[in-house]
Amino acid sequence: MVDQFPLHVGDSAVTVQVSPCVGGHVRTWIDGGESRLWSIADPDWLRGIQGTGVIGRTRHERDRFREAAMLSEQSDALIVQSRFPSKVEAEQVEITARVIQLGAPTSPGHGTYEEFQDLLARAIRQCIDSNEFLVVEPGGWDSPFEPYCLFMVAAEPEGLVNVIETVPTPYGATHWEPHIVPNRETTNLSAPTSAQTLDVVPFLMIEAIVRWELEPWDLALTFGRR
């Protein structure tokens, strides 16, 4: 926490996409501009709220959205706004926001992928509740289409089914190897939806993602509906 309000008179702010907050760090991407890695004064709060569907979002592609915030580069401050208004009255709309002080990156804390896995678990529950799908992929406004790891729930005649799809092929991943089909572009895992199978989805996604050799704060959570 900081002793004084991080923003100052005359500050301006620009919309940024925001990476998962893990290891005490978060990355921001300005559209057409700079990507920066920051240490963060209140990582537990931001990490705990990410993936829950309450943070403001920005359109990334048609029908796909990413978590976003406002960045003041003059004061190194991140303004995290609510996705939904707290009050609507006549023509006035109120939206709550929290301002977080940012700093230069430091040595990341231990257990960054454990934190990322917990964040993914919350995002998956949010997708179930809101009938969305989740894609973990490189961050940035002009990010490539691969690699990616997709989670969704599909309605099949026998009931709801968890589906995880990933590219590239996760060779060497213990739980993926038996399901790899040679010369197939994507690799898929599926199982009937239940509390038990949903519990293992974040672990399976991480097992594929770690093979991309990217840090969690180089990635983005993309939400959408089919």
C-alpha positions as CSV (number, residue, x, y, z in Angstrom):
1,M,0.0,0.0,0.0
2,V,1.1,3.6,-0.5
3,D,0.7,6.6,1.9
4,Q,-0.6,9.0,-0.7
5,F,-2.9,8.9,-3.7
6,P,-0.8,7.8,-6.8
7,L,-2.4,10.2,-9.3
8,H,-1.6,13.9,-9.7
9,V,-3.3,16.9,-11.2
10,G,-2.8,17.0,-14.9
11,D,-2.2,13.3,-15.3
12,S,-3.5,11.6,-18.4
13,A,-4.3,8.0,-18.9
14,V,-4.5,5.5,-21.8
15,T,-6.3,2.2,-22.1
16,V,-4.0,-0.8,-21.8
17,Q,-4.5,-4.5,-21.9
18,V,-3.3,-6.2,-18.7
19,S,-1.6,-9.5,-18.3
20,P,-2.2,-11.9,-15.4
21,C,-0.7,-10.5,-12.2
22,V,1.7,-13.2,-10.9
23,G,4.9,-13.1,-9.0
24,G,4.2,-9.5,-7.9
25,H,4.4,-8.4,-11.6
26,V,2.0,-7.3,-14.3
27,R,2.5,-6.3,-17.9
28,T,0.7,-3.6,-19.8
29,W,0.2,-3.2,-23.5
30,I,-0.6,0.2,-25.1
31,D,-2.3,-0.1,-28.5
32,G,0.3,0.7,-31.1
33,G,2.8,1.6,-28.4
34,E,5.0,0.2,-25.7
35,S,4.7,-2.9,-23.6
36,R,6.0,-2.6,-20.1
37,L,6.6,-5.0,-17.2
38,W,5.9,-3.5,-13.7
39,S,6.1,-4.6,-10.1
40,I,2.9,-3.8,-8.3
41,A,2.2,-2.5,-4.9
42,D,-0.9,-4.6,-4.2
43,P,-0.5,-7.8,-6.2
44,D,-2.8,-9.9,-4.0
45,W,-5.8,-7.7,-4.7
46,L,-5.3,-7.5,-8.5
47,R,-4.6,-11.2,-8.8
48,G,-7.6,-12.1,-6.7
49,I,-10.0,-10.2,-8.9
50,Q,-8.6,-11.1,-12.3
51,G,-10.5,-13.7,-14.2
52,T,-13.7,-13.2,-12.1
53,G,-15.5,-11.1,-14.8
54,V,-15.7,-7.9,-12.8
55,I,-12.7,-6.0,-14.3
56,G,-13.3,-3.7,-17.3
57,R,-12.6,-5.3,-20.7
58,T,-11.6,-4.1,-24.1
59,R,-12.5,-5.7,-27.4
60,H,-9.6,-7.7,-28.9
61,E,-11.2,-9.2,-31.8
62,R,-14.8,-9.7,-32.9
63,D,-16.7,-11.2,-29.9
64,R,-13.4,-11.6,-28.0
65,F,-12.4,-9.5,-25.0
66,R,-9.5,-9.0,-22.7
67,E,-9.1,-7.4,-19.2
68,A,-8.0,-3.8,-19.5
69,A,-7.3,-0.8,-17.3
70,M,-6.1,2.8,-17.6
71,L,-2.4,3.6,-17.3
72,S,-1.0,6.9,-16.2
73,E,2.6,6.9,-17.3
74,Q,3.2,10.3,-15.6
75,S,2.6,8.7,-12.2
76,D,3.2,5.0,-12.9
77,A,-0.3,4.2,-11.8
78,L,-2.9,1.7,-13.0
79,I,-6.5,2.6,-12.7
80,V,-8.6,-0.7,-12.6
81,Q,-12.2,0.0,-13.3
82,S,-15.2,-2.1,-12.7
83,R,-16.8,-3.8,-15.7
84,F,-20.3,-2.9,-14.6
85,P,-21.7,0.4,-13.3
86,S,-22.2,0.7,-9.5
87,K,-25.0,3.2,-10.0
88,V,-27.2,4.2,-12.9
89,E,-29.4,7.2,-12.4
90,A,-31.2,9.1,-15.3
91,E,-28.3,9.9,-17.7
92,Q,-25.6,9.4,-15.1
93,V,-23.5,6.3,-14.7
94,E,-21.1,5.7,-11.9
95,I,-18.2,3.2,-12.2
96,T,-15.9,2.3,-9.3
97,A,-12.2,2.1,-9.8
98,R,-9.1,1.4,-7.8
99,V,-5.7,3.0,-8.4
100,I,-2.6,0.9,-7.9
101,Q,0.9,2.2,-7.7
102,L,3.4,0.6,-10.2
103,G,7.1,0.3,-10.0
104,A,10.2,-1.0,-11.8
105,P,10.3,-4.8,-12.2
106,T,12.2,-6.7,-9.6
107,S,13.0,-10.3,-9.1
108,P,9.7,-12.3,-9.4
109,G,8.5,-14.1,-6.3
110,H,8.5,-17.9,-6.1
111,G,5.6,-20.0,-7.3
112,T,4.5,-17.8,-10.3
113,Y,3.0,-20.7,-12.2
114,E,1.2,-21.9,-9.0
115,E,-0.4,-18.4,-8.8
116,F,-1.2,-18.5,-12.4
117,Q,-2.9,-21.9,-12.0
118,D,-5.1,-20.4,-9.2
119,L,-6.0,-17.5,-11.4
120,L,-6.9,-19.8,-14.2
121,A,-9.2,-21.8,-11.9
122,R,-11.2,-18.7,-11.1
123,A,-11.4,-17.7,-14.8
124,I,-12.7,-21.2,-15.7
125,R,-15.4,-21.0,-13.0
126,Q,-16.3,-17.5,-14.4
127,C,-16.6,-19.0,-17.9
128,I,-18.9,-21.7,-16.7
129,D,-21.2,-19.2,-14.9
130,S,-21.3,-16.8,-17.9
131,N,-21.3,-19.3,-20.7
132,E,-18.0,-18.0,-22.1
133,F,-14.9,-19.7,-23.4
134,L,-11.3,-18.8,-22.3
135,V,-8.2,-18.6,-24.4
136,V,-4.7,-18.2,-23.0
137,E,-2.5,-16.7,-25.6
138,P,0.4,-14.2,-26.0
139,G,-0.6,-10.7,-24.9
140,G,-0.7,-7.5,-26.9
141,W,-3.0,-5.7,-29.3
142,D,-1.4,-7.4,-32.3
143,S,-0.6,-10.7,-30.8
144,P,-0.2,-13.8,-33.0
145,F,-2.9,-16.5,-33.2
146,E,-0.5,-19.2,-31.9
147,P,0.4,-20.5,-29.4
148,Y,-2.9,-20.8,-27.6
149,C,-4.8,-22.9,-25.1
150,L,-8.6,-22.9,-25.2
151,F,-11.1,-24.0,-22.6
152,M,-14.8,-24.3,-23.3
153,V,-17.8,-26.4,-22.3
154,A,-19.6,-28.1,-25.2
155,A,-23.2,-29.3,-25.1
156,E,-23.2,-32.9,-26.3
157,P,-26.2,-35.4,-26.5
158,E,-24.9,-37.1,-23.4
159,G,-24.4,-33.9,-21.5
160,L,-21.9,-31.1,-20.9
161,V,-18.3,-31.8,-21.8
162,N,-15.1,-29.9,-20.9
163,V,-12.9,-29.3,-24.0
164,I,-9.3,-28.1,-23.9
165,E,-7.5,-27.4,-27.2
166,T,-3.9,-26.3,-27.6
167,V,-1.4,-25.4,-30.3
168,P,1.5,-26.2,-30.7
169,T,1.5,-29.9,-29.9
170,P,2.6,-30.3,-26.2
171,Y,5.2,-33.0,-26.7
172,G,6.6,-34.2,-23.4
173,A,3.6,-33.3,-21.4
174,T,2.7,-36.4,-19.4
175,H,-1.1,-36.0,-19.6
176,W,-1.2,-34.8,-23.2
177,E,1.1,-37.4,-24.8
178,P,-1.4,-40.2,-25.0
179,H,-3.8,-37.9,-26.9
180,I,-1.3,-36.5,-29.5
181,V,-2.3,-37.4,-33.1
182,P,0.6,-37.2,-35.5
183,N,0.3,-34.6,-38.2
184,R,-2.8,-33.1,-36.6
185,E,-2.7,-29.3,-36.1
186,T,-4.4,-29.2,-32.7
187,T,-4.4,-31.4,-29.7
188,N,-7.5,-31.9,-27.6
189,L,-8.6,-33.3,-24.3
190,S,-12.2,-33.7,-23.2
191,A,-14.2,-35.1,-20.3
192,P,-17.7,-34.9,-19.0
193,T,-18.2,-31.7,-17.0
194,S,-18.1,-32.3,-13.2
195,A,-16.5,-30.7,-10.2
196,Q,-13.7,-33.3,-10.3
197,T,-12.8,-32.8,-14.0
198,L,-13.0,-29.0,-13.7
199,D,-10.5,-29.1,-10.8
200,V,-7.8,-30.6,-13.1
201,V,-8.4,-28.3,-16.1
202,P,-6.0,-25.5,-14.9
203,F,-3.3,-28.0,-14.3
204,L,-3.7,-29.5,-17.8
205,M,-3.7,-26.0,-19.4
206,I,-0.5,-25.1,-17.5
207,E,1.2,-28.3,-18.6
208,A,0.7,-27.2,-22.2
209,I,1.4,-23.5,-21.6
210,V,4.8,-24.0,-19.9
211,R,6.2,-25.4,-23.1
212,W,5.8,-22.1,-24.9
213,E,8.7,-20.7,-22.8
214,L,6.8,-17.6,-22.0
215,E,6.3,-16.0,-18.6
216,P,2.7,-15.7,-17.3
217,W,2.9,-11.9,-17.6
218,D,3.7,-12.3,-21.3
219,L,0.3,-13.9,-21.7
220,A,-3.3,-12.7,-21.8
221,L,-6.7,-14.1,-20.9
222,T,-9.1,-13.7,-23.7
223,F,-12.9,-14.3,-23.1
224,G,-15.6,-14.8,-25.6
225,R,-18.8,-16.5,-26.6
226,R,-19.5,-18.8,-29.5
